[in-house]
Amino acid sequence: TQAITAQGQRFSTAFKQTLWTAPQYDFSLKRPTAPEAVMAKNQFDHLDQEKTLNAISDEKGLIFFFRSDCPYCHKFSPVLKRFSDEYGFTVIPVSLDGPGLPEFPYPKKNVGLGHKLNVTSVPAVFMVNPDENELAPVGYGYRDWGALTQQIIFADQKMKGKVALGGTP
């Protein structure tokens, strides 16, 4: 068994040394595993997402459907408000029951639009492109900052025809 262990060790060492000079065999270069490399990739991805979101907010806005008695709407509202402030999104708040929320105290009252868009669950967010008169659902229910980011980028890609419904970018 010592001979097998020694042979395994020689193979392992040779393989590591090969990876140092043959990047095509090192899959950690495509998806880093070292903590510092993961942090660098995350920072790069974050900056890329920020640029994308700022560009989207220049062309599109968000419609936020809620009910004043919905606990999930109350929890999600500060997330959406902070998100819109961070990236410059215009948010059109639409109350399905009349009153507003602390972050959106003066909503539009448009139950008809909610019915037309088949809004049966709240909170609900739609992306709107006023220049093209287009709407795309972003998502329903509470979502955190990360999920909201992904859903907005995905909705934008759907609007641009870059992904099929149910597909991936």
C-alpha positions in Angstrom: 0.0 0.0 0.0 3.0 2.3 0.5 3.9 2.0 -3.1 0.4 2.9 -4.2 0.3 5.9 -1.9 3.7 7.1 -3.2 2.6 6.6 -6.8 -0.6 8.6 -6.0 1.5 11.4 -4.4 3.8 11.6 -7.5 0.7 11.7 -9.8 -0.9 14.5 -7.7 2.3 16.5 -7.6 2.8 16.1 -11.4 -0.8 17.1 -12.1 -0.5 20.3 -10.0 2.7 21.2 -11.7 1.0 20.6 -15.1 -1.8 22.9 -14.1 0.6 25.7 -13.3 1.7 25.8 -17.0 -1.3 24.5 -18.8 -4.3 26.7 -18.0 -6.6 24.8 -20.4 -6.7 21.9 -17.8 -7.3 24.2 -14.7 -11.1 24.5 -14.4 -10.7 26.7 -11.3 -9.7 29.5 -13.7 -13.2 29.4 -15.2 -14.8 29.3 -11.8 -12.4 30.4 -9.1 -12.2 28.4 -5.9 -9.5 30.3 -3.9 -11.2 32.8 -1.5 -9.4 35.8 -2.8 -10.2 34.9 -6.4 -13.9 34.3 -5.5 -14.0 37.8 -3.9 -12.4 39.4 -7.0 -14.9 37.7 -9.3 -17.8 38.7 -7.1 -16.5 42.3 -7.1 -16.2 42.3 -10.9 -19.7 40.7 -11.2 -21.1 43.4 -8.8 -19.6 46.2 -10.8 -21.0 44.7 -14.0 -24.4 44.3 -12.5 -24.3 48.0 -11.3 -23.5 49.2 -14.8 -26.3 47.0 -16.3 -28.9 48.2 -13.7 -28.0 51.9 -14.2 -28.4 51.4 -18.0 -31.7 49.7 -17.6 -33.0 52.5 -15.3 -32.2 55.1 -17.9 -34.7 53.4 -20.3 -37.2 51.6 -18.1 -39.2 52.0 -14.9 -41.0 49.8 -12.4 -44.6 49.4 -11.5 -45.1 48.2 -7.9 -48.5 46.7 -7.1 -49.3 46.2 -3.4 -51.9 46.2 -0.7 -51.6 48.4 2.4 -52.6 45.4 4.6 -50.1 43.0 3.1 -47.2 42.2 5.5 -45.0 41.1 2.6 -45.6 44.4 0.8 -44.5 46.3 4.0 -41.3 44.1 4.2 -40.5 44.4 0.5 -41.3 48.1 0.1 -38.1 49.4 1.8 -36.0 47.0 -0.3 -37.6 48.3 -3.5 -37.3 52.0 -2.4 -33.6 51.6 -1.5 -33.0 49.7 -4.8 -34.7 52.4 -6.9 -32.7 55.1 -5.1 -29.5 53.2 -5.6 -29.9 52.6 -9.4 -32.2 55.5 -10.4 -35.3 53.5 -11.2 -38.6 55.4 -11.4 -41.2 53.4 -9.4 -44.9 53.9 -10.0 -46.6 52.6 -6.8 -50.1 51.2 -7.4 -52.2 50.4 -4.4 -54.9 47.7 -5.0 -56.8 48.8 -1.8 -56.2 52.5 -1.8 -53.8 53.5 1.0 -50.0 53.8 0.6 -47.0 52.4 2.3 -44.5 54.4 4.3 -41.9 54.3 1.4 -44.7 55.0 -1.2 -47.2 57.2 0.6 -49.0 58.5 -2.5 -49.7 55.6 -4.7 -51.9 55.5 -7.8 -55.2 53.7 -7.3 -55.6 51.6 -10.4 -57.2 48.2 -9.6 -58.2 48.0 -13.3 -54.5 47.8 -14.3 -53.9 45.1 -11.7 -56.8 43.1 -13.2 -55.6 43.7 -16.7 -52.1 42.4 -15.8 -53.7 39.5 -13.8 -52.0 40.6 -10.5 -53.4 38.1 -8.1 -50.4 38.1 -5.6 -48.7 41.0 -4.1 -46.2 42.5 -3.9 -45.8 42.4 -7.7 -43.3 44.3 -9.8 -43.5 44.9 -13.5 -40.9 46.6 -15.7 -42.2 49.2 -18.1 -40.6 50.7 -21.2 -42.6 53.8 -21.8 -40.9 54.5 -25.2 -42.0 51.1 -26.6 -45.2 50.8 -24.5 -44.0 47.4 -23.2 -44.5 45.6 -19.9 -42.7 42.6 -18.5 -43.3 40.9 -15.1 -40.3 41.1 -12.8 -41.7 39.0 -10.0 -44.3 38.3 -7.3 -43.9 38.1 -3.6 -41.2 39.2 -1.3 -37.6 39.1 -2.7 -34.3 40.3 -1.3 -31.9 42.6 -3.0 -30.0 39.9 -4.8 -33.1 38.2 -6.2 -34.5 41.6 -7.2 -31.3 42.4 -9.1 -31.4 39.1 -11.0 -35.1 39.4 -11.8 -34.8 42.9 -13.1 -31.9 42.0 -15.4 -33.8 38.9 -16.6 -37.0 41.0 -17.3 -34.9 43.5 -19.3 -33.4 40.6 -21.3 -36.9 39.3 -22.0 -38.0 42.7 -23.2 -35.1 42.9 -25.5 -35.9 39.4 -26.8 -32.6 37.9 -25.6 -34.2 35.1 -23.7 -37.3 33.0 -24.2 -39.8 32.7 -21.4 -38.6 30.0 -19.1 -35.1 30.2 -20.7 -31.8 31.5 -19.5 -29.8 34.4 -20.8 
